[in-house]
Amino acid sequence: MQDFEDFKSDRINFEATLFKGCTLHELMFLAAISFGFTIVFFVLVFSLLFGKALIGLAFAILAGFFVMMLLANKLGDIKQNKPQGYYQQRIALWLEDKGLMKSIYVRRSGPWSVRRTQ
């Protein structure tokens, strides 16, 4: 038999954090949002003002990295000391409040009854 402890067994059901409490998939999502937004913004601004779209792309790459870091810090603050999947539930409940999505979570305040009432 093997007499050593498997150190990966405590991470089987969730992803390991990489930066500020964010997982790899969260960082990739933040990078896609930040780089997509900054590329569109800076390319349009530099194209309209100076007629130089490639210079706008160079600024967008640099700015996209800093925007991603800011978003990762903000997401890390939101996730701090919260259970796994907390912010996904908060986003789903926020979307339900705005009428954009139906939530799968039960939201009820008041006494519960275990019997059927008529």
N, C-alpha and C positions, 0 to 999 in steps of 0.2 A: 504494500500500500504506500501511497504518497503521504509524507508527513510535513508537507509545506502548505502554507496558507495562500489561497488565490487572492491576490490584491485587487483584481478587476471585478470580483463578485459583488462588490458594493455599488458598482456603476452599471449593472446589467440593465436596469429599467429606466435609466435616464442618461442624457448626454453629459459629458464633463464640461465644465465651464472653461473658457479660454481667456476672456478679458472682461474685467469688471462685472463678473457674474453672467456674461452672455455666452451662449453656446455657439458652435460653429455655424449652424443654420441661421441663428438670429443675426450673427455678424454678416453672413452672406446676404441676408435680406436687407439689413441696414446699408450695406455697401451698394446693393442694387438701387435702392431708393436714393441714396445720397449722390452717387455718381450719375445716375440717370437725370436727376433734377439739376445738378450743377452743370452737366454737359449741355443740356438743352438751354439753360439760362445763359451761361457764358458764351456759347456759340452764337446765340441770337443777339445778345448785347454787343459783342465784338463785331459781328457781321453788320449790324445796323449802324453802329457808331463809326467803325473804322474800315469796314469791308474786309476784315482779316479773321476768318472763322477759325483757322488753325491756331492762332494765338489765343483765341477764346478757349479752344480745346486744351491747350497747355495749362491755362489758368484753372480750368474746370477740374483737371486731374488733381492738381494740388489742393484746390478748395474742397473737392469731394472727399479727400482723405480726412480733412479737419471736420467736415460736417458729419462724416461717419463716426469719428471719435466723440463728437458732442452727442450724437444720438445714442451711442453705446453707453456713455456716462449717464444719460437720462434714463435709459432702459435699465441700467444697473441700479440706479436709485429707486426706480419703481419696483424692481424685483427683490430688493434687499430684505432679508429675513422673512420672505414670503414662501409659501409652499410651492411645489412644482406645479406649473400651469396656471399660476395665479393671474398673470396679466392677460392670458388668453380668455379666461372667464370674465375679467373686467371689461375687455373689449367686446365680448359677446353681449354682456349686459348693457353696455353703453349703446351698442347698435340697436338692441331691443328697445331701449328708452327712446331713441330717435325714430323708431318705426322702420328701420332699414333691414332688420333681420328678426326672425323669430328665434327666441332662445330655447335651449333644451333644459334650462335650469328652472327649478320650482322657486318662485318668488312669492311668498305668502307670509303675512304677519298675522298672528292671532292664534287662538287655541285650535288644536287638532283633535279630531275624534276618531276612535278606532272602530266605532259602530256606524252602520248605515243610518242616515237620518232621512225623514220624509218631509 
